[in-house]
C-alpha cells in the first residue's frame, strides 16, 4: 500500500516495498548541524550499546551552523549508517541560499 508523502515539495508516494525492516536495537538521531564532536559521541555510544551501524538512522540536517560540516558529512557517509534527508539537505538540493 503506498504511503502518502508531504506534497509541500514533492508530488510522490512511497511504496512500502521501498521501506526497510530493522531487527534488534535501533538508534535514531538527528540534527548534527556540523557538530563533529557530538556526532562522534552518538556513534561511540551506539558502539558501546552494540547497535550495528545498519540500525542507526540519522534524520538529516548534517551541515549547518557549527564548525565542521564536511567532517560530519564524511563521518556519516563512511560510517554506514542510514540517512534521511533533512530540511538542510533539501535546501541544498534545490539550490536555496539560506540555511534550513
C-alpha positions as a LaTeX table, in Angstrom:
\begin{tabular}{lrrr}
\hline
Residue & $x$ (\AA) & $y$ (\AA) & $z$ (\AA) \\
\hline
Unk1 & 0.00 & 0.00 & 0.00 \\
Unk2 & 1.54 & 3.38 & $-0.95$ \\
Unk3 & 2.17 & 5.85 & 1.85 \\
Unk4 & 1.36 & 9.49 & 1.00 \\
Unk5 & 4.31 & 11.83 & 1.34 \\
Unk6 & 4.11 & 15.53 & 2.05 \\
Unk7 & 3.22 & 17.50 & $-1.07$ \\
Unk8 & 4.95 & 20.68 & 0.11 \\
Unk9 & 7.91 & 19.95 & $-2.16$ \\
Unk10 & 7.29 & 16.57 & $-3.74$ \\
Unk11 & 4.35 & 15.02 & $-5.52$ \\
Unk12 & 5.33 & 11.43 & $-4.82$ \\
Unk13 & 4.24 & 8.40 & $-2.85$ \\
Unk14 & 6.50 & 5.87 & $-1.23$ \\
Unk15 & 5.71 & 2.25 & $-1.97$ \\
Unk16 & 6.02 & 0.03 & 1.08 \\
Unk17 & 8.37 & $-2.26$ & $-0.85$ \\
Unk18 & 10.93 & 0.58 & $-0.57$ \\
Unk19 & 10.81 & 0.52 & 3.23 \\
Unk20 & 13.39 & $-1.29$ & 5.32 \\
Unk21 & 12.88 & $-3.57$ & 8.28 \\
Unk22 & 15.29 & $-3.38$ & 11.19 \\
Unk23 & 15.70 & $-6.02$ & 13.87 \\
Unk24 & 17.43 & $-5.57$ & 17.20 \\
Unk25 & 18.23 & $-2.28$ & 18.87 \\
Unk26 & 17.79 & 0.89 & 16.82 \\
Unk27 & 19.23 & 4.34 & 17.41 \\
Unk28 & 17.65 & 7.36 & 15.74 \\
Unk29 & 19.27 & 10.76 & 16.00 \\
Unk30 & 19.06 & 13.98 & 14.09 \\
Unk31 & 20.39 & 17.42 & 13.65 \\
Unk32 & 24.18 & 17.02 & 13.93 \\
Unk33 & 24.38 & 20.53 & 12.45 \\
Unk34 & 28.10 & 20.21 & 11.60 \\
Unk35 & 28.99 & 19.32 & 15.19 \\
Unk36 & 31.66 & 16.68 & 14.70 \\
Unk37 & 32.27 & 16.00 & 18.39 \\
Unk38 & 28.57 & 15.40 & 19.09 \\
Unk39 & 28.20 & 13.13 & 16.07 \\
Unk40 & 31.25 & 11.11 & 17.12 \\
Unk41 & 29.81 & 10.83 & 20.64 \\
Unk42 & 26.50 & 9.47 & 19.32 \\
Unk43 & 28.26 & 6.88 & 17.16 \\
Unk44 & 30.59 & 5.92 & 20.05 \\
Unk45 & 27.57 & 5.45 & 22.32 \\
Unk46 & 25.91 & 3.26 & 19.71 \\
Unk47 & 29.06 & 1.13 & 19.59 \\
Unk48 & 29.08 & 0.78 & 23.39 \\
Unk49 & 25.45 & $-0.35$ & 23.20 \\
Unk50 & 26.24 & $-2.87$ & 20.41 \\
Unk51 & 23.91 & $-1.17$ & 17.94 \\
Unk52 & 25.00 & $-2.13$ & 14.42 \\
Unk53 & 25.60 & 0.76 & 12.03 \\
Unk54 & 22.82 & $-0.54$ & 9.79 \\
Unk55 & 20.41 & 0.08 & 12.68 \\
Unk56 & 21.43 & 3.70 & 13.19 \\
Unk57 & 19.30 & 6.32 & 11.45 \\
Unk58 & 20.23 & 9.99 & 11.18 \\
Unk59 & 17.27 & 12.22 & 10.40 \\
Unk60 & 19.37 & 14.69 & 8.44 \\
Unk61 & 20.50 & 18.28 & 8.85 \\
Unk62 & 24.17 & 17.34 & 8.71 \\
Unk63 & 25.74 & 20.57 & 7.50 \\
Unk64 & 24.58 & 23.75 & 9.19 \\
Unk65 & 25.51 & 26.15 & 11.96 \\
Unk66 & 28.63 & 24.56 & 13.55 \\
Unk67 & 32.28 & 24.34 & 12.61 \\
Unk68 & 32.81 & 21.04 & 10.78 \\
Unk69 & 30.24 & 20.45 & 8.03 \\
Unk70 & 32.49 & 18.43 & 5.70 \\
Unk71 & 33.91 & 16.33 & 8.54 \\
Unk72 & 30.38 & 15.45 & 9.73 \\
Unk73 & 29.30 & 14.57 & 6.19 \\
Unk74 & 32.38 & 12.36 & 5.73 \\
Unk75 & 31.85 & 10.65 & 9.10 \\
Unk76 & 28.21 & 9.85 & 8.37 \\
Unk77 & 28.99 & 8.69 & 4.82 \\
Unk78 & 31.84 & 6.44 & 5.94 \\
Unk79 & 30.05 & 5.02 & 8.97 \\
Unk80 & 27.45 & 3.02 & 7.05 \\
Unk81 & 24.51 & 4.45 & 8.98 \\
Unk82 & 21.19 & 5.23 & 7.32 \\
Unk83 & 20.36 & 8.83 & 6.48 \\
Unk84 & 17.08 & 10.59 & 5.85 \\
Unk85 & 17.13 & 13.94 & 4.06 \\
Unk86 & 16.56 & 16.83 & 6.46 \\
Unk87 & 15.47 & 20.33 & 5.56 \\
Unk88 & 19.12 & 21.50 & 5.30 \\
Unk89 & 19.86 & 18.84 & 2.66 \\
Unk90 & 16.59 & 19.61 & 0.91 \\
Unk91 & 17.52 & 23.30 & 0.74 \\
Unk92 & 20.92 & 22.43 & $-0.71$ \\
Unk93 & 19.30 & 20.10 & $-3.26$ \\
Unk94 & 17.00 & 22.81 & $-4.59$ \\
Unk95 & 19.71 & 25.47 & $-4.58$ \\
Unk96 & 18.44 & 27.62 & $-1.71$ \\
Unk97 & 20.90 & 30.21 & $-0.47$ \\
Unk98 & 19.78 & 30.37 & 3.19 \\
Unk99 & 20.11 & 27.70 & 5.87 \\
Unk100 & 17.41 & 25.09 & 6.57 \\
\hline
\end{tabular}
